[in-house]
């Protein structure tokens, strides 16, 4: 979802409530400036943790292998 800065400012409480309820990200467009994102704090924390864990190629490879193993076990009867 997108919002212009003046609209976001006027409706900030409603936008925050919407983001918290739906977990959607709202991109706020600003005239002459880079857009910014409104995201739920726990979603941001989760994204940052995931990025940290995947930053190391060795760790990323291990995590992806573990996910693959877990999925293959879940498919077995």
FENDA-V315939 format. One record per residue. RES is the residue in one small letter. PSI is psi as a letter, one per 20 degrees, with the letter a starting at -180 (none if undefined). NEAR is the number of other C-alpha atoms within 8 Angstrom. Layout:
res & psi & near
RES & PSI & NEAR
RES & PSI & NEAR
This chain:
res & psi & near
x & q & 6
x & q & 7
x & q & 10
x & q & 9
x & g & 9
x & h & 6
x & g & 8
x & g & 11
x & g & 7
x & h & 6
x & k & 8
x & g & 8
x & g & 6
x & g & 7
x & g & 10
x & g & 9
x & g & 8
x & g & 10
x & g & 14
x & h & 10
x & h & 6
x & i & 6
x & j & 10
x & q & 9
x & p & 10
x & p & 12
x & p & 11
x & o & 13
x & p & 12
x & p & 9
x & p & 4
x & j & 4
x & r & 6
x & p & 6
x & q & 8
x & r & 7
x & q & 8
x & o & 10
x & q & 12
x & p & 10
x & g & 6
x & h & 6
x & g & 9
x & g & 9
x & g & 8
x & g & 8
x & g & 8
x & h & 8
x & g & 8
x & g & 8
x & g & 8
x & g & 8
x & h & 9
x & i & 9
x & g & 8
x & p & 8
x & h & 7
x & g & 6
x & g & 10
x & g & 11
x & g & 8
x & g & 8
x & g & 8
x & h & 8
x & g & 8
x & g & 8
x & g & 8
x & g & 8
x & g & 8
x & g & 8
x & g & 8
x & h & 8
x & h & 7
x & h & 7
x & i & 6
x & q & 5
x & none & 3
